[in-house]
């Protein structure tokens, strides 16, 4: 019998949700509302993640932060705070300086359980988390309406790309769960 899944909520942070942020996902609020419903259904088996800038960008990250200098702030800057409804919860929070959140730290939390994923942005941090997890043999379910992309078109393209990885990755709606 497979263990119960863990819910991984990717980067529900002000930098992606605040109107006026250069990285704001247009449908952030709608996705966050679905994520909040999923959180209640999956608690306490929930992991929240945060993207933060490195203290010293290196390699390809140097020109990246030259393009987006507003984001090159310390990880305790309010820009990187989780949004209301997710901040301050008694849940594990995984903070990384990479788009993808799958790695030894997240694998240690979820063990051999499948994961259910929602968050932002579908076309960046969600995609970069889902594909390495699936490649590592983790069954992944992406909840499409619990995700938001940089645009609707980017969101759909990322979902289509993840669908190509079936049966390692399933893309469903929250009603399908």
Secondary structure, 3 states (H helix, E strand, C coil): CCCCCEEEEECCEHHHHCCCCCCCCCCHHHHHHHHHHHHHHHCCCEEEEEECCCCCCCCHHHHHHHHCHHHCCCCCCHHHCECCCCCCCCCEEEEECCCCCCCHHHHHHHCCCCEEEEEECHHHHHHHHHHHHHHCCCCEEEEEEEEECCCHHHHHHHHHHHHCCCCCEEEECHHHC
